[in-house]
Amino acid sequence: MDLFGIKEHDERHDEVERQLRRLIEQVAQLSIDLGVTRTQLRRLALTVEGKVSEADVDPALIDLDAGIKEARVKLAEAQSAAEENWAAVNDELATSLNDLRAIIEGDAG
């Protein structure tokens, strides 16, 4: 018997937590991919440094560099949003549990 809706609240909290964890995992994977790309670009830069003028560089690499810069910004925004959402979910859960405890203690008292 679930008189106070605790089960539904717990299920909702668990679902939100699963979604947030998936988001955090995706952000972490993006961070890893970005690190790998940076390493590859650095290796390429060391290989061509001083050997090739900027005009000789494939425009795709220039576009890739611009894309990486944009990805860094988006990654930072996603990490910030994930942290904010996580804090909001935890605050909401704590408030709900405190309210529930107060109701239960009021009924018991």
A tleap script that builds the chain and sets N, CA, C and O, in Angstrom:
source leaprc.protein.ff14SB
mol = sequence {
  NMET ASP LEU PHE GLY ILE LYS GLU HIE ASP
  GLU ARG HIE ASP GLU VAL GLU ARG GLN LEU
  ARG ARG LEU ILE GLU GLN VAL ALA GLN LEU
  SER ILE ASP LEU GLY VAL THR ARG THR GLN
  LEU ARG ARG LEU ALA LEU THR VAL GLU GLY
  LYS VAL SER GLU ALA ASP VAL ASP PRO ALA
  LEU ILE ASP LEU ASP ALA GLY ILE LYS GLU
  ALA ARG VAL LYS LEU ALA GLU ALA GLN SER
  ALA ALA GLU GLU ASN TRP ALA ALA VAL ASN
  ASP GLU LEU ALA THR SER LEU ASN ASP LEU
  ARG ALA ILE ILE GLU GLY ASP ALA CGLY
}
set mol.1.N position { 0.830 -1.185 0.000 }
set mol.1.CA position { 0.000 0.000 0.000 }
set mol.1.C position { 0.873 1.246 0.000 }
set mol.1.O position { 1.834 1.334 0.764 }
set mol.2.N position { 0.548 2.193 -0.839 }
set mol.2.CA position { 1.360 3.393 -0.971 }
set mol.2.C position { 0.475 4.614 -0.750 }
set mol.2.O position { -0.017 5.226 -1.698 }
set mol.3.N position { 0.286 4.953 0.513 }
set mol.3.CA position { -0.638 6.032 0.862 }
set mol.3.C position { -0.109 7.407 0.485 }
set mol.3.O position { -0.894 8.299 0.165 }
set mol.4.N position { 1.178 7.595 0.516 }
set mol.4.CA position { 1.747 8.923 0.346 }
set mol.4.C position { 2.376 9.142 -1.032 }
set mol.4.O position { 2.963 10.196 -1.274 }
set mol.5.N position { 2.267 8.185 -1.921 }
set mol.5.CA position { 2.839 8.338 -3.252 }
set mol.5.C position { 4.350 8.204 -3.271 }
set mol.5.O position { 5.009 8.684 -4.194 }
set mol.6.N position { 4.897 7.557 -2.262 }
set mol.6.CA position { 6.355 7.418 -2.174 }
set mol.6.C position { 6.879 6.574 -3.328 }
set mol.6.O position { 7.917 6.883 -3.912 }
set mol.7.N position { 6.157 5.510 -3.651 }
set mol.7.CA position { 6.616 4.613 -4.705 }
set mol.7.C position { 6.702 5.354 -6.040 }
set mol.7.O position { 7.698 5.232 -6.753 }
set mol.8.N position { 5.661 6.121 -6.383 }
set mol.8.CA position { 5.671 6.871 -7.632 }
set mol.8.C position { 6.777 7.917 -7.625 }
set mol.8.O position { 7.452 8.136 -8.631 }
set mol.9.N position { 6.951 8.556 -6.476 }
set mol.9.CA position { 8.006 9.566 -6.364 }
set mol.9.C position { 9.379 8.922 -6.550 }
set mol.9.O position { 10.233 9.460 -7.255 }
set mol.10.N position { 9.584 7.776 -5.920 }
set mol.10.CA position { 10.862 7.068 -6.057 }
set mol.10.C position { 11.098 6.636 -7.496 }
set mol.10.O position { 12.214 6.741 -8.006 }
set mol.11.N position { 10.042 6.146 -8.156 }
set mol.11.CA position { 10.180 5.725 -9.550 }
set mol.11.C position { 10.525 6.920 -10.436 }
set mol.11.O position { 11.374 6.821 -11.322 }
set mol.12.N position { 9.864 8.045 -10.190 }
set mol.12.CA position { 10.149 9.263 -10.967 }
set mol.12.C position { 11.585 9.717 -10.726 }
set mol.12.O position { 12.299 10.074 -11.663 }
set mol.13.N position { 11.996 9.700 -9.475 }
set mol.13.CA position { 13.366 10.097 -9.141 }
set mol.13.C position { 14.372 9.161 -9.808 }
set mol.13.O position { 15.382 9.617 -10.345 }
set mol.14.N position { 14.102 7.863 -9.778 }
set mol.14.CA position { 15.000 6.896 -10.411 }
set mol.14.C position { 15.100 7.135 -11.916 }
set mol.14.O position { 16.190 7.052 -12.481 }
set mol.15.N position { 13.978 7.428 -12.568 }
set mol.15.CA position { 13.991 7.685 -14.002 }
set mol.15.C position { 14.781 8.948 -14.321 }
set mol.15.O position { 15.581 8.960 -15.257 }
set mol.16.N position { 14.567 9.998 -13.560 }
set mol.16.CA position { 15.316 11.238 -13.775 }
set mol.16.C position { 16.805 10.985 -13.560 }
set mol.16.O position { 17.638 11.489 -14.312 }
set mol.17.N position { 17.133 10.214 -12.544 }
set mol.17.CA position { 18.535 9.908 -12.277 }
set mol.17.C position { 19.149 9.102 -13.419 }
set mol.17.O position { 20.296 9.343 -13.797 }
set mol.18.N position { 18.395 8.145 -13.974 }
set mol.18.CA position { 18.897 7.360 -15.113 }
set mol.18.C position { 19.145 8.268 -16.319 }
set mol.18.O position { 20.170 8.148 -16.990 }
set mol.19.N position { 18.208 9.172 -16.591 }
set mol.19.CA position { 18.384 10.088 -17.719 }
set mol.19.C position { 19.603 10.974 -17.508 }
set mol.19.O position { 20.377 11.208 -18.436 }
set mol.20.N position { 19.768 11.459 -16.296 }
set mol.20.CA position { 20.906 12.320 -16.006 }
set mol.20.C position { 22.218 11.554 -16.126 }
set mol.20.O position { 23.202 12.083 -16.645 }
set mol.21.N position { 22.237 10.325 -15.653 }
set mol.21.CA position { 23.446 9.513 -15.774 }
set mol.21.C position { 23.787 9.250 -17.244 }
set mol.21.O position { 24.959 9.258 -17.620 }
set mol.22.N position { 22.754 9.014 -18.084 }
set mol.22.CA position { 23.006 8.828 -19.516 }
set mol.22.C position { 23.606 10.095 -20.117 }
set mol.22.O position { 24.530 10.033 -20.929 }
set mol.23.N position { 23.074 11.235 -19.713 }
set mol.23.CA position { 23.611 12.512 -20.194 }
set mol.23.C position { 25.064 12.685 -19.762 }
set mol.23.O position { 25.908 13.112 -20.550 }
set mol.24.N position { 25.343 12.355 -18.525 }
set mol.24.CA position { 26.712 12.477 -18.018 }
set mol.24.C position { 27.636 11.517 -18.762 }
set mol.24.O position { 28.773 11.871 -19.074 }
set mol.25.N position { 27.159 10.306 -19.049 }
set mol.25.CA position { 27.964 9.349 -19.805 }
set mol.25.C position { 28.241 9.867 -21.222 }
set mol.25.O position { 29.344 9.701 -21.743 }
set mol.26.N position { 27.243 10.488 -21.834 }
set mol.26.CA position { 27.441 11.034 -23.178 }
set mol.26.C position { 28.447 12.181 -23.147 }
set mol.26.O position { 29.299 12.289 -24.028 }
set mol.27.N position { 28.346 13.029 -22.136 }
set mol.27.CA position { 29.295 14.135 -22.001 }
set mol.27.C position { 30.703 13.578 -21.791 }
set mol.27.O position { 31.666 14.082 -22.370 }
set mol.28.N position { 30.820 12.545 -20.968 }
set mol.28.CA position { 32.129 11.937 -20.733 }
set mol.28.C position { 32.686 11.348 -22.027 }
set mol.28.O position { 33.877 11.486 -22.308 }
set mol.29.N position { 31.833 10.691 -22.817 }
set mol.29.CA position { 32.297 10.119 -24.083 }
set mol.29.C position { 32.724 11.227 -25.037 }
set mol.29.O position { 33.722 11.081 -25.744 }
set mol.30.N position { 31.985 12.332 -25.068 }
set mol.30.CA position { 32.378 13.464 -25.902 }
set mol.30.C position { 33.735 14.015 -25.466 }
set mol.30.O position { 34.561 14.398 -26.294 }
set mol.31.N position { 33.943 14.046 -24.173 }
set mol.31.CA position { 35.216 14.527 -23.641 }
set mol.31.C position { 36.366 13.615 -24.075 }
set mol.31.O position { 37.439 14.090 -24.445 }
set mol.32.N position { 36.133 12.318 -24.026 }
set mol.32.CA position { 37.146 11.351 -24.467 }
set mol.32.C position { 37.423 11.530 -25.966 }
set mol.32.O position { 38.576 11.582 -26.394 }
set mol.33.N position { 36.345 11.624 -26.750 }
set mol.33.CA position { 36.504 11.805 -28.195 }
set mol.33.C position { 37.266 13.090 -28.497 }
set mol.33.O position { 38.111 13.125 -29.392 }
set mol.34.N position { 36.966 14.136 -27.752 }
set mol.34.CA position { 37.656 15.409 -27.945 }
set mol.34.C position { 39.143 15.273 -27.612 }
set mol.34.O position { 39.988 15.834 -28.310 }
set mol.35.N position { 39.464 14.537 -26.557 }
set mol.35.CA position { 40.866 14.309 -26.196 }
set mol.35.C position { 41.610 13.547 -27.279 }
set mol.35.O position { 42.749 13.878 -27.610 }
set mol.36.N position { 40.970 12.531 -27.827 }
set mol.36.CA position { 41.585 11.751 -28.904 }
set mol.36.C position { 41.816 12.642 -30.126 }
set mol.36.O position { 42.879 12.591 -30.746 }
set mol.37.N position { 40.839 13.438 -30.459 }
set mol.37.CA position { 40.968 14.331 -31.609 }
set mol.37.C position { 42.083 15.342 -31.389 }
set mol.37.O position { 42.859 15.626 -32.301 }
set mol.38.N position { 42.162 15.880 -30.186 }
set mol.38.CA position { 43.246 16.822 -29.865 }
set mol.38.C position { 44.608 16.170 -30.039 }
set mol.38.O position { 45.529 16.764 -30.600 }
set mol.39.N position { 44.724 14.944 -29.553 }
set mol.39.CA position { 45.992 14.220 -29.670 }
set mol.39.C position { 46.353 14.010 -31.139 }
set mol.39.O position { 47.503 14.202 -31.535 }
set mol.40.N position { 45.382 13.621 -31.929 }
set mol.40.CA position { 45.636 13.409 -33.349 }
set mol.40.C position { 46.023 14.711 -34.045 }
set mol.40.O position { 46.928 14.732 -34.880 }
set mol.41.N position { 45.341 15.785 -33.699 }
set mol.41.CA position { 45.679 17.077 -34.301 }
set mol.41.C position { 47.070 17.536 -33.887 }
set mol.41.O position { 47.814 18.087 -34.698 }
set mol.42.N position { 47.419 17.310 -32.636 }
set mol.42.CA position { 48.755 17.706 -32.165 }
set mol.42.C position { 49.827 16.902 -32.895 }
set mol.42.O position { 50.851 17.450 -33.302 }
set mol.43.N position { 49.592 15.616 -33.058 }
set mol.43.CA position { 50.537 14.769 -33.792 }
set mol.43.C position { 50.680 15.267 -35.231 }
set mol.43.O position { 51.786 15.329 -35.767 }
set mol.44.N position { 49.567 15.617 -35.841 }
set mol.44.CA position { 49.596 16.148 -37.196 }
set mol.44.C position { 50.339 17.482 -37.232 }
set mol.44.O position { 51.138 17.727 -38.136 }
set mol.45.N position { 50.078 18.335 -36.259 }
set mol.45.CA position { 50.749 19.638 -36.207 }
set mol.45.C position { 52.256 19.461 -36.092 }
set mol.45.O position { 53.017 20.179 -36.741 }
set mol.46.N position { 52.695 18.506 -35.269 }
set mol.46.CA position { 54.132 18.264 -35.132 }
set mol.46.C position { 54.728 17.725 -36.423 }
set mol.46.O position { 55.885 18.000 -36.740 }
set mol.47.N position { 53.947 16.967 -37.157 }
set mol.47.CA position { 54.420 16.387 -38.415 }
set mol.47.C position { 54.586 17.456 -39.492 }
set mol.47.O position { 55.568 17.447 -40.234 }
set mol.48.N position { 53.634 18.369 -39.576 }
set mol.48.CA position { 53.661 19.344 -40.671 }
set mol.48.C position { 54.225 20.698 -40.261 }
set mol.48.O position { 54.346 21.594 -41.097 }
set mol.49.N position { 54.565 20.856 -39.013 }
set mol.49.CA position { 55.043 22.143 -38.518 }
set mol.49.C position { 56.263 22.610 -39.315 }
set mol.49.O position { 57.279 21.918 -39.390 }
set mol.50.N position { 56.140 23.770 -39.892 }
set mol.50.CA position { 57.242 24.335 -40.658 }
set mol.50.C position { 57.392 23.767 -42.051 }
set mol.50.O position { 58.169 24.298 -42.844 }
set mol.51.N position { 56.680 22.713 -42.371 }
set mol.51.CA position { 56.817 22.080 -43.679 }
set mol.51.C position { 55.750 22.534 -44.670 }
set mol.51.O position { 55.936 22.456 -45.885 }
set mol.52.N position { 54.640 23.005 -44.135 }
set mol.52.CA position { 53.509 23.330 -44.995 }
set mol.52.C position { 52.998 24.714 -44.622 }
set mol.52.O position { 52.887 25.045 -43.442 }
set mol.53.N position { 52.697 25.497 -45.602 }
set mol.53.CA position { 52.113 26.812 -45.323 }
set mol.53.C position { 50.616 26.639 -45.074 }
set mol.53.O position { 50.021 25.628 -45.449 }
set mol.54.N position { 50.028 27.632 -44.444 }
set mol.54.CA position { 48.600 27.553 -44.126 }
set mol.54.C position { 47.758 27.418 -45.389 }
set mol.54.O position { 46.716 26.764 -45.372 }
set mol.55.N position { 48.192 28.016 -46.457 }
set mol.55.CA position { 47.450 27.947 -47.721 }
set mol.55.C position { 47.424 26.529 -48.285 }
set mol.55.O position { 46.516 26.171 -49.035 }
set mol.56.N position { 48.425 25.721 -47.921 }
set mol.56.CA position { 48.491 24.348 -48.423 }
set mol.56.C position { 47.670 23.362 -47.599 }
set mol.56.O position { 47.491 22.212 -48.001 }
set mol.57.N position { 47.176 23.805 -46.456 }
set mol.57.CA position { 46.426 22.901 -45.571 }
set mol.57.C position { 45.036 22.662 -46.146 }
set mol.57.O position { 44.384 23.576 -46.651 }
set mol.58.N position { 44.615 21.444 -46.057 }
set mol.58.CA position { 43.292 21.058 -46.546 }
set mol.58.C position { 42.218 21.851 -45.801 }
set mol.58.O position { 42.241 21.900 -44.571 }
set mol.59.N position { 41.294 22.464 -46.506 }
set mol.59.CA position { 40.228 23.214 -45.838 }
set mol.59.C position { 39.422 22.355 -44.855 }
set mol.59.O position { 38.839 22.876 -43.904 }
set mol.60.N position { 39.395 21.059 -45.087 }
set mol.60.CA position { 38.673 20.175 -44.166 }
set mol.60.C position { 39.304 20.210 -42.777 }
set mol.60.O position { 38.597 20.131 -41.772 }
set mol.61.N position { 40.629 20.328 -42.717 }
set mol.61.CA position { 41.298 20.416 -41.415 }
set mol.61.C position { 40.976 21.727 -40.713 }
set mol.61.O position { 40.810 21.764 -39.494 }
set mol.62.N position { 40.889 22.791 -41.480 }
set mol.62.CA position { 40.528 24.081 -40.900 }
set mol.62.C position { 39.097 24.011 -40.359 }
set mol.62.O position { 38.816 24.504 -39.267 }
set mol.63.N position { 38.194 23.394 -41.133 }
set mol.63.CA position { 36.820 23.209 -40.683 }
set mol.63.C position { 36.771 22.324 -39.443 }
set mol.63.O position { 35.997 22.572 -38.519 }
set mol.64.N position { 37.608 21.288 -39.437 }
set mol.64.CA position { 37.665 20.395 -38.284 }
set mol.64.C position { 38.106 21.148 -37.040 }
set mol.64.O position { 37.544 20.952 -35.963 }
set mol.65.N position { 39.105 22.007 -37.180 }
set mol.65.CA position { 39.582 22.793 -36.054 }
set mol.65.C position { 38.470 23.704 -35.528 }
set mol.65.O position { 38.275 23.817 -34.318 }
set mol.66.N position { 37.749 24.345 -36.435 }
set mol.66.CA position { 36.630 25.205 -36.028 }
set mol.66.C position { 35.555 24.375 -35.327 }
set mol.66.O position { 34.973 24.811 -34.334 }
set mol.67.N position { 35.297 23.178 -35.852 }
set mol.67.CA position { 34.310 22.282 -35.233 }
set mol.67.C position { 34.718 21.858 -33.837 }
set mol.67.O position { 33.879 21.746 -32.943 }
set mol.68.N position { 36.006 21.621 -33.652 }
set mol.68.CA position { 36.510 21.232 -32.327 }
set mol.68.C position { 36.329 22.374 -31.337 }
set mol.68.O position { 35.940 22.152 -30.191 }
set mol.69.N position { 36.610 23.586 -31.777 }
set mol.69.CA position { 36.411 24.732 -30.896 }
set mol.69.C position { 34.947 24.850 -30.494 }
set mol.69.O position { 34.632 25.114 -29.333 }
set mol.70.N position { 34.066 24.656 -31.449 }
set mol.70.CA position { 32.629 24.710 -31.165 }
set mol.70.C position { 32.224 23.561 -30.236 }
set mol.70.O position { 31.403 23.751 -29.338 }
set mol.71.N position { 32.790 22.382 -30.445 }
set mol.71.CA position { 32.484 21.224 -29.594 }
set mol.71.C position { 32.920 21.475 -28.159 }
set mol.71.O position { 32.234 21.064 -27.223 }
set mol.72.N position { 34.054 22.145 -27.973 }
set mol.72.CA position { 34.509 22.472 -26.619 }
set mol.72.C position { 33.495 23.348 -25.903 }
set mol.72.O position { 33.190 23.131 -24.730 }
set mol.73.N position { 32.978 24.332 -26.613 }
set mol.73.CA position { 31.977 25.225 -26.014 }
set mol.73.C position { 30.719 24.442 -25.656 }
set mol.73.O position { 30.183 24.590 -24.558 }
set mol.74.N position { 30.252 23.615 -26.579 }
set mol.74.CA position { 29.043 22.820 -26.326 }
set mol.74.C position { 29.268 21.831 -25.191 }
set mol.74.O position { 28.368 21.608 -24.381 }
set mol.75.N position { 30.442 21.241 -25.122 }
set mol.75.CA position { 30.760 20.307 -24.045 }
set mol.75.C position { 30.722 21.014 -22.697 }
set mol.75.O position { 30.179 20.482 -21.729 }
set mol.76.N position { 31.287 22.197 -22.632 }
set mol.76.CA position { 31.270 22.963 -21.382 }
set mol.76.C position { 29.835 23.302 -20.989 }
set mol.76.O position { 29.487 23.230 -19.811 }
set mol.77.N position { 28.997 23.672 -21.963 }
set mol.77.CA position { 27.599 23.978 -21.687 }
set mol.77.C position { 26.859 22.731 -21.204 }
set mol.77.O position { 26.063 22.806 -20.268 }
set mol.78.N position { 27.114 21.594 -21.833 }
set mol.78.CA position { 26.449 20.346 -21.443 }
set mol.78.C position { 26.866 19.934 -20.039 }
set mol.78.O position { 26.031 19.488 -19.252 }
set mol.79.N position { 28.151 20.079 -19.716 }
set mol.79.CA position { 28.602 19.735 -18.368 }
set mol.79.C position { 27.949 20.643 -17.337 }
set mol.79.O position { 27.532 20.183 -16.274 }
set mol.80.N position { 27.860 21.915 -17.646 }
set mol.80.CA position { 27.241 22.868 -16.737 }
set mol.80.C position { 25.763 22.536 -16.542 }
set mol.80.O position { 25.261 22.554 -15.418 }
set mol.81.N position { 25.067 22.233 -17.639 }
set mol.81.CA position { 23.642 21.887 -17.548 }
set mol.81.C position { 23.444 20.605 -16.751 }
set mol.81.O position { 22.512 20.509 -15.953 }
set mol.82.N position { 24.308 19.623 -16.959 }
set mol.82.CA position { 24.194 18.359 -16.217 }
set mol.82.C position { 24.391 18.595 -14.728 }
set mol.82.O position { 23.665 18.030 -13.910 }
set mol.83.N position { 25.362 19.424 -14.369 }
set mol.83.CA position { 25.600 19.717 -12.960 }
set mol.83.C position { 24.426 20.470 -12.350 }
set mol.83.O position { 24.027 20.183 -11.221 }
set mol.84.N position { 23.867 21.428 -13.084 }
set mol.84.CA position { 22.717 22.178 -12.582 }
set mol.84.C position { 21.513 21.267 -12.402 }
set mol.84.O position { 20.829 21.341 -11.382 }
set mol.85.N position { 21.242 20.399 -13.392 }
set mol.85.CA position { 20.102 19.487 -13.301 }
set mol.85.C position { 20.274 18.520 -12.150 }
set mol.85.O position { 19.321 18.233 -11.427 }
set mol.86.N position { 21.478 18.018 -11.978 }
set mol.86.CA position { 21.738 17.072 -10.893 }
set mol.86.C position { 21.466 17.731 -9.547 }
set mol.86.O position { 20.839 17.129 -8.675 }
set mol.87.N position { 21.931 18.950 -9.377 }
set mol.87.CA position { 21.709 19.677 -8.122 }
set mol.87.C position { 20.224 19.924 -7.913 }
set mol.87.O position { 19.730 19.771 -6.796 }
set mol.88.N position { 19.509 20.298 -8.950 }
set mol.88.CA position { 18.075 20.562 -8.838 }
set mol.88.C position { 17.311 19.293 -8.466 }
set mol.88.O position { 16.409 19.339 -7.629 }
set mol.89.N position { 17.659 18.170 -9.074 }
set mol.89.CA position { 16.990 16.902 -8.763 }
set mol.89.C position { 17.243 16.520 -7.309 }
set mol.89.O position { 16.316 16.125 -6.602 }
set mol.90.N position { 18.472 16.633 -6.863 }
set mol.90.CA position { 18.784 16.290 -5.473 }
set mol.90.C position { 18.074 17.218 -4.499 }
set mol.90.O position { 17.575 16.762 -3.471 }
set mol.91.N position { 18.018 18.508 -4.800 }
set mol.91.CA position { 17.315 19.458 -3.934 }
set mol.91.C position { 15.830 19.138 -3.872 }
set mol.91.O position { 15.229 19.160 -2.797 }
set mol.92.N position { 15.241 18.842 -5.017 }
set mol.92.CA position { 13.817 18.513 -5.060 }
set mol.92.C position { 13.527 17.239 -4.267 }
set mol.92.O position { 12.539 17.168 -3.537 }
set mol.93.N position { 14.380 16.248 -4.413 }
set mol.93.CA position { 14.199 15.006 -3.673 }
set mol.93.C position { 14.325 15.241 -2.173 }
set mol.93.O position { 13.520 14.726 -1.398 }
set mol.94.N position { 15.315 16.005 -1.758 }
set mol.94.CA position { 15.505 16.283 -0.334 }
set mol.94.C position { 14.305 17.027 0.235 }
set mol.94.O position { 13.846 16.714 1.333 }
set mol.95.N position { 13.798 17.999 -0.495 }
set mol.95.CA position { 12.627 18.754 -0.044 }
set mol.95.C position { 11.421 17.839 0.071 }
set mol.95.O position { 10.700 17.894 1.068 }
set mol.96.N position { 11.188 17.003 -0.926 }
set mol.96.CA position { 10.049 16.088 -0.908 }
set mol.96.C position { 10.143 15.106 0.256 }
set mol.96.O position { 9.151 14.838 0.934 }
set mol.97.N position { 11.335 14.576 0.478 }
set mol.97.CA position { 11.506 13.631 1.586 }
set mol.97.C position { 11.311 14.313 2.937 }
set mol.97.O position { 10.726 13.732 3.851 }
set mol.98.N position { 11.799 15.538 3.062 }
set mol.98.CA position { 11.587 16.277 4.310 }
set mol.98.C position { 10.113 16.561 4.527 }
set mol.98.O position { 9.624 16.435 5.649 }
set mol.99.N position { 9.395 16.942 3.482 }
set mol.99.CA position { 7.950 17.166 3.594 }
set mol.99.C position { 7.238 15.897 3.999 }
set mol.99.O position { 6.355 15.919 4.856 }
set mol.100.N position { 7.617 14.792 3.386 }
set mol.100.CA position { 7.013 13.503 3.690 }
set mol.100.C position { 7.289 13.118 5.138 }
set mol.100.O position { 6.387 12.662 5.840 }
set mol.101.N position { 8.535 13.297 5.594 }
set mol.101.CA position { 8.851 12.997 6.988 }
set mol.101.C position { 8.018 13.828 7.943 }
set mol.101.O position { 7.544 13.331 8.964 }
set mol.102.N position { 7.843 15.101 7.603 }
set mol.102.CA position { 7.058 15.981 8.451 }
set mol.102.C position { 5.612 15.516 8.521 }
set mol.102.O position { 5.000 15.539 9.589 }
set mol.103.N position { 5.065 15.092 7.387 }
set mol.103.CA position { 3.676 14.585 7.354 }
set mol.103.C position { 3.565 13.328 8.181 }
set mol.103.O position { 2.636 13.174 8.974 }
set mol.104.N position { 4.527 12.417 7.994 }
set mol.104.CA position { 4.491 11.145 8.726 }
set mol.104.C position { 4.638 11.385 10.215 }
set mol.104.O position { 3.916 10.789 11.014 }
set mol.105.N position { 5.569 12.254 10.599 }
set mol.105.CA position { 5.760 12.553 12.018 }
set mol.105.C position { 4.541 13.247 12.602 }
set mol.105.O position { 4.200 13.032 13.765 }
set mol.106.N position { 3.878 14.087 11.798 }
set mol.106.CA position { 2.672 14.765 12.258 }
set mol.106.C position { 1.550 13.777 12.487 }
set mol.106.O position { 0.785 13.930 13.440 }
set mol.107.N position { 1.428 12.755 11.631 }
set mol.107.CA position { 0.395 11.718 11.793 }
set mol.107.C position { 0.723 10.813 12.967 }
set mol.107.O position { -0.174 10.350 13.671 }
set mol.108.N position { 2.018 10.558 13.180 }
set mol.108.CA position { 2.423 9.665 14.267 }
set mol.108.C position { 2.326 10.366 15.614 }
set mol.108.O position { 2.109 9.724 16.642 }
set mol.109.N position { 2.487 11.678 15.607 }
set mol.109.CA position { 2.531 12.461 16.849 }
set mol.109.C position { 1.191 12.795 17.323 }
set mol.109.O position { 1.047 13.450 18.355 }
savepdb mol mol.pdb
quit
